[in-house]
Amino acid sequence: MWRRGRGAEHGRVTETIPGLHLSLPELLLLLGAVTLLVAPRLPPAARRPGAFAAGALLVPSALVSAVAGIRWQMVPVLAGAALAGAAYALPPLLRRGRRRTGRPARRTRRRPALPASLACAGLIATGPVAAWAFPVPVFPEPTGDFAVGTRVVQWTDPLRPEGFTAAPDDRRTVVVQLWYPARQSPADVPRARYLGRTGDEARTVSEALAGGVGLPGFLLDGLSKARGHAVVDAPPAGGARRFPVVLFSPGSGGVRTQNTAWAEELASHGYVVAALDHPYDSTAVLLTDGRTIRATTASSGDRDRDEELAAGWTAVRAADLGFVLTRLERLDRGEDADPLTGRLDTGRAAVTGHSLGGAAALRAARQDPRFAAVIDLDGYPHGPTEPALRQPALALTQEITADTDPRYLPRLTEALAHNTATSHRLTIPGAGHLTFTDGPLYLPPVPSIVGTLGRTESPRVVAAATLAFLDATLRDHPTDPTEALRPHGTLTTSGARHTAPPTR
């Protein structure tokens, strides 16, 4: 069972309270605003103490929130508190001032007017509702035996020109984030930021993600405050054990960190996850030379043309995945000085991806026999389906409805049917397309977007199904994963019987 973990700045006042999606200062700010709104309707003897209590909650919590950075969700709470204070708290003070100066005091209502009260209440209530709809994501605590470390590397392929630019000397560069089994770090060591190595990178990526789906950037500002459970540059786990490798390609416009909860869970169970940013395809990629490369891939609106474009982008991504596996092999051999040298079992490598990344994973597996297994997370197979797959394959799909593209299942079935190893297709009830990402942790729980599994169950079931397949195919004694997969959804199996991963 997954436990709720820390969301924002690890160990600081911006840490959110699980379930409420508010930090402690924000909660006190909300309570102060509610107290200020209710105070004028209390019995006369309790009104003044109520107003003082409201001030004691509002003032310090507002100051602390301002220092930490006020989230947009708290702006309506502050506006409601200000309106309530102006309407109900200031008039009595002004009346007392007029009495002291001898000026006649105007007669005022003893109780606040209902419309003003409703306006204040509506503003104040907007805050927690918005915080619930667009929270700072709180990542599930990994359940494996290992702590998790992470770091980011950038690799350039000297043999492959950059096809998205016209510069003749431009070579294909990818940014890769590694999550790996690590030694336990002290509890007070800060955890890795969710979307970037720095706060600026995290804000740039969160704004780009929002813009990519037509949302104002501020709606997803909680992502730049979030932290996972991995520790940057943590020493690898002790001992001489070598860990299987899992490569990951994000969805179209996605980023390397979009499946952080999934990656941390896999790493805690003894896998090294290498997730890629694909420049000009990922929404925003920050390179070490200071450049920020924005996505240039976009739909044309024509179905046939879009399929042609997607097939080309998939081919580039598949080549990226093969190149990263080569670099990981070099790293393991010690050609690149690295703490993970000698710890990567690249002979047991799986290639995975979400959406367009899933299509890239299938293509990479077909053309590169070094990959011992392949996982497609709800990805439509673009491009040719030949040659046939030769590795155990798992396709996780969202719940199929009347709104599902009618070409999806036939195309996926075709891609899996001729596998010389066993293919499994697992349809997860209640899953939406973004169920297979971190989306349910920070997006509004709209079924058409993130499915109906909820913020806790969505990452749990995707990671559990993935681990069941990887443990069955990449461990020392491969087994049939059918029984382990069956509890997670509707399972269809095709192709040859399960075979062991190739060895080299």
C-alpha positions as CSV (number, residue, x, y, z in Angstrom):
1,M,0.0,0.0,0.0
2,W,1.4,3.4,-0.9
3,R,1.7,6.1,1.7
4,R,1.3,9.7,1.0
5,G,4.6,11.6,1.0
6,R,6.0,15.1,1.0
7,G,4.8,17.4,-1.8
8,A,6.5,20.8,-1.8
9,E,9.7,22.0,-0.2
10,H,10.9,19.1,1.9
11,G,10.7,20.0,5.6
12,R,9.7,23.7,5.1
13,V,6.6,25.7,5.7
14,T,5.4,25.1,2.2
15,E,4.9,21.4,2.7
16,T,1.3,20.5,2.0
17,I,-1.0,18.7,4.4
18,P,-2.0,15.3,2.8
19,G,-5.7,15.4,1.7
20,L,-6.1,19.1,2.2
21,H,-3.5,20.3,-0.4
22,L,-2.8,23.3,1.8
23,S,0.3,24.2,3.7
24,L,0.0,24.9,7.4
25,P,0.2,28.7,6.9
26,E,-2.4,28.5,4.1
27,L,-4.7,26.5,6.4
28,L,-4.4,29.0,9.2
29,L,-5.0,31.8,6.6
30,L,-8.2,30.1,5.6
31,L,-9.3,29.6,9.2
32,G,-8.6,33.2,9.9
33,A,-10.7,34.4,6.9
34,V,-13.6,32.1,8.0
35,T,-13.4,33.4,11.6
36,L,-13.5,37.0,10.4
37,L,-16.5,36.2,8.3
38,V,-18.4,34.5,11.1
39,A,-17.4,36.9,13.9
40,P,-20.1,39.6,13.2
41,R,-22.8,36.9,13.5
42,L,-21.6,35.7,16.9
43,P,-23.4,36.7,20.1
44,P,-22.4,40.3,21.1
45,A,-20.0,39.2,23.8
46,A,-18.1,36.9,21.5
47,R,-17.8,39.3,18.5
48,R,-14.7,41.2,19.7
49,P,-12.8,38.0,20.8
50,G,-13.7,36.4,17.5
51,A,-12.3,39.4,15.6
52,F,-9.1,39.3,17.6
53,A,-8.8,35.6,16.9
54,A,-9.3,36.2,13.2
55,G,-6.5,38.8,13.3
56,A,-4.2,36.5,15.2
57,L,-4.6,33.8,12.6
58,L,-4.7,36.1,9.5
59,V,-1.7,38.4,10.1
60,P,1.1,35.9,10.8
61,S,-0.1,33.3,8.4
62,A,-0.3,35.9,5.6
63,L,3.2,37.1,6.4
64,V,4.6,33.6,6.4
65,S,2.8,32.8,3.1
66,A,4.1,36.0,1.5
67,V,7.7,35.0,2.5
68,A,7.2,31.5,1.1
69,G,5.4,32.7,-2.0
70,I,1.6,33.0,-2.1
71,R,0.0,30.6,-4.4
72,W,-2.8,31.9,-6.7
73,Q,-5.3,29.7,-4.9
74,M,-4.9,31.8,-1.8
75,V,-5.6,35.1,-3.6
76,P,-9.4,34.8,-3.4
77,V,-9.1,33.9,0.3
78,L,-7.1,37.1,0.9
79,A,-9.7,39.1,-1.2
80,G,-12.6,37.6,0.8
81,A,-10.8,38.4,4.1
82,A,-10.1,41.9,3.0
83,L,-13.7,42.5,1.9
84,A,-15.0,41.0,5.2
85,G,-12.6,43.2,7.2
86,A,-13.6,46.3,5.3
87,A,-17.3,45.6,5.6
88,Y,-17.6,44.3,9.2
89,A,-14.4,45.1,11.1
90,L,-13.6,48.7,10.1
91,P,-17.1,50.3,10.7
92,P,-17.2,49.6,14.4
93,L,-13.7,51.0,14.8
94,L,-14.8,54.1,12.9
95,R,-17.9,54.5,15.1
96,R,-15.8,54.3,18.2
97,G,-13.5,57.0,16.7
98,R,-16.4,59.3,16.1
99,R,-17.6,58.9,19.6
100,R,-14.2,59.9,21.0
101,T,-14.1,63.1,18.8
102,G,-17.7,64.0,19.5
103,R,-18.8,63.4,15.9
104,P,-22.2,61.9,15.4
105,A,-22.0,58.2,14.4
106,R,-24.0,56.9,11.5
107,R,-26.4,54.2,12.2
108,T,-25.3,51.0,10.7
109,R,-26.7,47.5,10.4
110,R,-25.9,45.4,13.4
111,R,-25.5,42.4,11.2
112,P,-23.8,42.2,7.8
113,A,-26.0,42.1,4.7
114,L,-26.6,38.7,3.2
115,P,-25.3,39.5,-0.3
116,A,-22.0,40.8,1.1
117,S,-21.7,37.8,3.3
118,L,-22.3,35.4,0.4
119,A,-19.7,37.3,-1.7
120,C,-17.1,36.9,1.0
121,A,-18.0,33.3,1.6
122,G,-17.8,32.6,-2.1
123,L,-14.3,34.1,-2.4
124,I,-13.0,32.3,0.7
125,A,-14.4,29.0,-0.5
126,T,-12.8,29.4,-3.9
127,G,-9.3,29.0,-2.3
128,P,-9.6,25.4,-0.9
129,V,-11.6,24.3,-4.0
130,A,-8.9,25.6,-6.3
131,A,-6.1,24.1,-4.2
132,W,-8.0,20.7,-4.4
133,A,-8.4,21.0,-8.2
134,F,-4.8,22.2,-8.9
135,P,-2.7,21.0,-5.9
136,V,1.0,20.9,-5.4
137,P,1.4,17.2,-6.2
138,V,2.1,14.9,-3.3
139,F,4.0,11.9,-4.6
140,P,3.3,8.4,-3.2
141,E,6.1,7.2,-1.0
142,P,8.0,4.4,-2.8
143,T,7.3,0.9,-1.4
144,G,10.5,-0.9,-2.4
145,D,13.5,-1.9,-0.2
146,F,15.7,0.8,-1.7
147,A,15.9,4.6,-1.2
148,V,16.0,6.5,-4.5
149,G,18.7,8.7,-6.0
150,T,18.4,10.8,-9.1
151,R,20.5,13.0,-11.4
152,V,20.4,14.5,-14.9
153,V,22.9,14.0,-17.7
154,Q,23.1,15.4,-21.2
155,W,24.5,13.4,-24.1
156,T,25.2,14.3,-27.7
157,D,25.3,11.8,-30.6
158,P,28.3,12.8,-32.8
159,L,27.1,10.6,-35.6
160,R,23.6,11.8,-35.9
161,P,22.7,15.2,-37.3
162,E,19.8,17.2,-35.7
163,G,16.9,16.8,-38.1
164,F,14.8,19.6,-36.6
165,T,17.3,22.3,-37.5
166,A,19.1,23.3,-40.7
167,A,22.5,23.9,-39.1
168,P,24.9,21.4,-40.7
169,D,27.1,21.0,-37.6
170,D,24.1,20.6,-35.2
171,R,24.2,17.1,-33.6
172,R,21.3,15.3,-31.9
173,T,21.4,16.0,-28.1
174,V,19.2,14.4,-25.4
175,V,18.7,15.2,-21.8
176,V,18.3,12.1,-19.6
177,Q,17.2,11.8,-15.9
178,L,18.2,8.7,-14.0
179,W,16.4,7.3,-11.0
180,Y,18.4,4.5,-9.3
181,P,18.5,2.4,-6.1
182,A,20.5,4.5,-3.5
183,R,21.7,4.4,0.0
184,Q,19.4,5.9,2.6
185,S,19.9,9.7,3.0
186,P,19.2,11.7,6.2
187,A,15.6,12.8,6.5
188,D,16.5,16.5,6.4
189,V,18.3,16.2,3.0
190,P,16.2,18.1,0.4
191,R,14.5,15.9,-2.2
192,A,14.7,16.5,-5.9
193,R,12.5,19.2,-7.5
194,Y,9.8,17.7,-9.7
195,L,10.2,19.5,-13.0
196,G,13.8,20.6,-13.1
197,R,17.3,20.8,-11.6
198,T,16.6,24.4,-10.4
199,G,13.6,26.5,-9.5
200,D,13.9,28.5,-12.8
201,E,13.9,25.3,-14.9
202,A,10.9,24.0,-13.0
203,R,9.0,27.2,-13.6
204,T,9.9,27.3,-17.3
205,V,8.8,23.7,-17.8
206,S,5.5,24.1,-15.8
207,E,4.6,27.2,-17.8
208,A,5.4,25.4,-21.0
209,L,3.3,22.4,-20.0
210,A,0.3,24.7,-19.2
211,G,0.7,26.6,-22.5
212,G,0.9,23.4,-24.4
213,V,-2.7,22.5,-23.5
214,G,-4.0,26.1,-23.7
215,L,-4.0,26.8,-19.9
216,P,-2.7,30.0,-18.2
217,G,0.7,29.3,-16.7
218,F,-0.3,30.2,-13.2
219,L,-2.8,27.3,-13.0
220,L,0.1,24.8,-12.8
221,D,2.5,26.8,-10.7
222,G,2.2,24.2,-8.0
223,L,4.4,21.9,-10.2
224,S,7.4,24.1,-9.8
225,K,7.0,23.9,-6.0
226,A,6.8,20.1,-5.9
227,R,9.4,17.6,-4.9
228,G,9.5,13.9,-5.1
229,H,11.3,11.4,-2.9
230,A,14.6,11.0,-4.7
231,V,17.8,12.6,-3.5
232,V,20.0,14.3,-6.1
233,D,23.3,12.6,-6.5
234,A,22.7,10.1,-3.7
235,P,25.3,7.4,-3.6
236,P,24.1,4.2,-5.3
237,A,22.9,1.3,-3.1
238,G,25.7,-0.6,-1.4
239,G,27.0,-4.0,-2.6
240,A,27.9,-5.4,-5.9
241,R,24.4,-6.0,-7.2
242,R,23.7,-4.9,-10.8
243,F,20.3,-3.5,-11.7
244,P,18.2,-3.9,-14.8
245,V,17.6,-0.8,-16.8
246,V,14.3,0.7,-17.9
247,L,14.3,3.4,-20.6
248,F,11.3,5.8,-20.8
249,S,10.0,8.1,-23.6
250,P,7.3,10.6,-22.6
251,G,4.2,11.5,-24.5
252,S,4.1,14.1,-27.3
253,G,4.9,17.4,-25.7
254,G,5.7,15.6,-22.5
255,V,8.9,15.8,-20.4
256,R,11.3,13.4,-18.8
257,T,9.8,13.9,-15.4
258,Q,6.1,13.3,-16.3
259,N,6.2,9.8,-14.7
260,T,8.2,10.6,-11.6
261,A,6.0,8.6,-9.2
262,W,6.3,5.6,-11.5
263,A,10.1,6.0,-11.9
264,E,10.7,6.3,-8.1
265,E,8.6,3.3,-7.4
266,L,10.5,1.2,-10.0
267,A,13.9,2.4,-8.7
268,S,12.9,1.5,-5.1
269,H,12.4,-2.1,-6.3
270,G,15.8,-2.4,-7.9
271,Y,15.6,-0.9,-11.4
272,V,17.5,2.0,-12.9
273,V,15.1,4.2,-14.9
274,A,16.4,6.5,-17.6
275,A,13.8,9.0,-18.9
276,L,14.4,11.1,-21.9
277,D,13.7,14.7,-23.0
278,H,13.4,14.7,-26.8
279,P,14.4,18.3,-28.0
280,Y,12.0,19.9,-30.3
281,D,9.4,17.4,-29.3
282,S,9.3,17.7,-25.5
283,T,7.6,20.9,-24.5
284,A,10.7,22.6,-23.1
285,V,14.2,21.2,-22.8
286,L,16.9,23.2,-21.0
287,L,20.4,22.4,-22.2
288,T,23.7,23.0,-20.2
289,D,24.7,25.8,-22.6
290,G,21.8,27.8,-21.4
291,R,19.5,27.3,-24.4
292,T,15.8,26.4,-23.9
293,I,14.5,24.4,-26.8
294,R,10.7,24.6,-27.3
295,A,8.6,22.0,-29.0
296,T,8.1,22.5,-32.7
297,T,6.1,19.4,-33.4
298,A,2.4,20.1,-34.0
299,S,-0.6,18.5,-35.6
300,S,-1.5,19.6,-39.2
301,G,-5.2,18.8,-38.8
302,D,-5.1,16.4,-41.7
303,R,-5.3,12.7,-40.5
304,D,-3.0,11.2,-43.2
305,R,-0.5,14.0,-42.9
306,D,-0.5,13.7,-39.1
307,E,0.1,10.0,-39.3
308,E,3.1,10.6,-41.6
309,L,4.5,13.3,-39.2
310,A,3.9,11.0,-36.1
311,A,5.8,8.2,-37.8
312,G,8.7,10.4,-38.4
313,W,8.8,11.8,-34.9
314,T,8.5,8.2,-33.6
315,A,11.5,7.2,-35.6
316,V,13.6,10.0,-34.1
317,R,12.5,9.0,-30.6
318,A,13.4,5.3,-31.2
319,A,16.8,6.4,-32.4
320,D,17.2,8.5,-29.2
321,L,16.3,5.4,-27.1
322,G,18.9,3.2,-28.8
323,F,21.5,5.9,-28.4
324,V,20.8,6.3,-24.7
325,L,21.1,2.5,-24.2
326,T,24.5,2.7,-25.9
327,R,25.6,5.5,-23.6
328,L,24.4,3.5,-20.6
329,E,26.5,0.5,-21.8
330,R,29.6,2.8,-22.0
331,L,28.8,4.2,-18.6
332,D,28.6,0.7,-17.1
333,R,31.9,-0.3,-18.7
334,G,33.6,2.7,-17.1
335,E,34.2,4.6,-20.3
336,D,32.4,7.5,-18.6
337,A,33.5,8.0,-15.0
338,D,30.4,7.5,-13.0
339,P,29.2,6.1,-9.6
340,L,26.9,3.7,-11.5
341,T,29.8,2.1,-13.3
342,G,29.6,-1.7,-13.0
343,R,26.0,-1.4,-11.5
344,L,23.9,-1.4,-14.7
345,D,22.7,-4.7,-16.1
346,T,22.2,-3.4,-19.6
347,G,21.8,-7.0,-20.9
348,R,18.4,-6.8,-19.1
349,A,17.0,-3.6,-20.5
350,A,13.4,-2.7,-21.1
351,V,12.1,0.1,-23.3
352,T,8.9,1.9,-22.3
353,G,7.0,5.0,-23.1
354,H,3.7,6.8,-22.8
355,S,1.4,7.8,-25.8
356,L,3.8,8.8,-28.6
357,G,6.6,7.5,-26.4
358,G,4.9,4.1,-26.3
359,A,4.9,4.0,-30.1
360,A,8.6,4.9,-30.0
361,A,9.2,2.1,-27.5
362,L,7.6,-0.4,-29.8
363,R,9.6,0.8,-32.7
364,A,12.9,0.8,-30.7
365,A,12.2,-2.8,-29.6
366,R,11.6,-3.9,-33.2
367,Q,14.8,-2.5,-34.5
368,D,17.1,-3.0,-31.6
369,P,17.5,-6.6,-30.2
370,R,19.4,-5.3,-27.2
371,F,16.0,-4.4,-25.6
372,A,14.8,-7.5,-23.7
373,A,11.2,-6.3,-23.1
374,V,8.9,-3.5,-24.1
375,I,6.0,-1.7,-22.4
376,D,3.6,0.6,-24.2
377,L,1.6,2.9,-21.9
378,D,-1.5,3.7,-23.9
379,G,0.4,4.6,-27.0
380,Y,-1.0,4.3,-30.6
381,P,1.5,2.4,-32.7
382,H,2.6,4.9,-35.4
383,G,4.7,3.9,-38.4
384,P,5.3,0.4,-39.7
385,T,4.6,-2.7,-37.6
386,E,7.3,-4.7,-39.2
387,P,9.7,-6.3,-38.5
388,A,7.8,-8.3,-35.9
389,L,8.6,-7.9,-32.2
390,R,10.9,-10.5,-30.7
391,Q,10.6,-9.5,-27.0
392,P,7.9,-10.0,-24.3
393,A,5.6,-7.0,-24.7
394,L,3.0,-5.3,-22.4
395,A,0.5,-2.7,-23.6
396,L,-1.4,-1.0,-20.9
397,T,-4.5,0.8,-22.2
398,Q,-7.2,3.1,-20.9
399,E,-10.8,1.9,-20.6
400,I,-12.2,1.5,-24.1
401,T,-15.3,3.6,-24.6
402,A,-17.5,4.9,-27.5
403,D,-15.2,7.9,-27.7
404,T,-12.0,5.9,-28.2
405,D,-10.4,6.2,-31.6
406,P,-11.8,3.2,-33.5
407,R,-8.4,2.6,-35.1
408,Y,-6.6,2.3,-31.8
409,L,-7.3,-1.3,-30.8
410,P,-7.0,-2.8,-34.3
411,R,-3.7,-1.1,-34.8
412,L,-2.4,-2.1,-31.4
413,T,-3.5,-5.7,-31.9
414,E,-1.7,-5.8,-35.3
415,A,1.5,-4.5,-33.7
416,L,1.4,-7.2,-31.0
417,A,-0.1,-10.1,-32.9
418,H,3.0,-11.3,-34.7
419,N,5.3,-11.1,-31.8
420,T,7.6,-14.1,-31.6
421,A,7.5,-13.8,-27.9
422,T,4.3,-13.3,-25.8
423,S,2.4,-10.0,-25.9
424,H,0.0,-8.9,-23.2
425,R,-2.6,-6.2,-23.5
426,L,-4.0,-5.1,-20.1
427,T,-7.0,-2.7,-20.2
428,I,-7.4,-1.0,-16.8
429,P,-11.0,-0.2,-15.8
430,G,-11.5,3.5,-14.9
431,A,-8.2,4.6,-16.6
432,G,-7.9,7.6,-18.8
433,H,-5.0,8.5,-21.1
434,L,-3.3,10.6,-18.4
435,T,-3.8,7.9,-15.7
436,F,-0.4,6.5,-17.0
437,T,1.4,9.7,-16.0
438,D,1.7,11.9,-12.9
439,G,-1.4,13.9,-14.2
440,P,-3.9,12.5,-11.6
441,L,-1.7,13.9,-8.8
442,Y,-2.0,17.5,-9.9
443,L,-4.9,17.9,-12.4
444,P,-8.6,18.3,-11.6
445,P,-10.2,14.8,-11.2
446,V,-12.1,15.0,-14.5
447,P,-12.8,11.5,-15.7
448,S,-12.3,12.3,-19.4
449,I,-8.8,13.6,-18.6
450,V,-7.4,11.4,-15.8
451,G,-9.9,8.6,-15.5
452,T,-11.8,7.7,-12.3
453,L,-9.2,5.8,-10.3
454,G,-8.3,8.8,-8.2
455,R,-5.1,10.4,-7.1
456,T,-3.9,7.5,-4.9
457,E,-5.0,4.5,-7.0
458,S,-3.9,5.8,-10.4
459,P,-0.1,5.7,-9.8
460,R,-0.4,2.6,-7.7
461,V,-2.1,0.4,-10.3
462,V,0.2,1.5,-13.2
463,A,3.3,0.9,-11.2
464,A,2.1,-2.4,-9.9
465,A,1.3,-3.7,-13.3
466,T,4.6,-2.5,-14.7
467,L,6.5,-4.2,-11.9
468,A,4.6,-7.4,-12.3
469,F,5.7,-7.5,-15.9
470,L,9.3,-6.4,-15.4
471,D,9.9,-8.8,-12.5
472,A,8.6,-11.6,-14.7
473,T,10.7,-10.8,-17.7
474,L,14.0,-9.2,-16.5
475,R,14.8,-11.0,-13.3
476,D,17.2,-14.0,-13.0
477,H,14.4,-16.6,-13.5
478,P,11.8,-15.3,-16.0
479,T,8.3,-16.4,-15.5
480,D,4.9,-16.0,-17.1
481,P,3.4,-12.6,-15.8
482,T,-0.2,-13.5,-16.7
483,E,-1.4,-14.3,-13.2
484,A,0.3,-11.3,-11.7
485,L,-1.2,-9.0,-14.3
486,R,-4.7,-10.3,-14.3
487,P,-5.9,-8.6,-11.0
488,H,-5.2,-5.2,-12.5
489,G,-7.7,-5.3,-15.4
490,T,-8.9,-7.2,-18.5
491,L,-6.0,-9.2,-19.9
492,T,-5.5,-10.4,-23.5
493,T,-2.5,-12.5,-24.4
494,S,-1.2,-13.3,-27.8
495,G,2.0,-14.5,-29.6
496,A,4.4,-17.2,-28.6
497,R,4.8,-18.5,-25.1
498,H,6.9,-16.5,-22.6
499,T,10.6,-16.6,-23.4
500,A,13.6,-15.5,-21.4
501,P,15.2,-12.2,-22.2
502,P,18.2,-12.4,-24.6
503,T,21.6,-12.5,-23.1
504,R,24.8,-11.2,-24.7
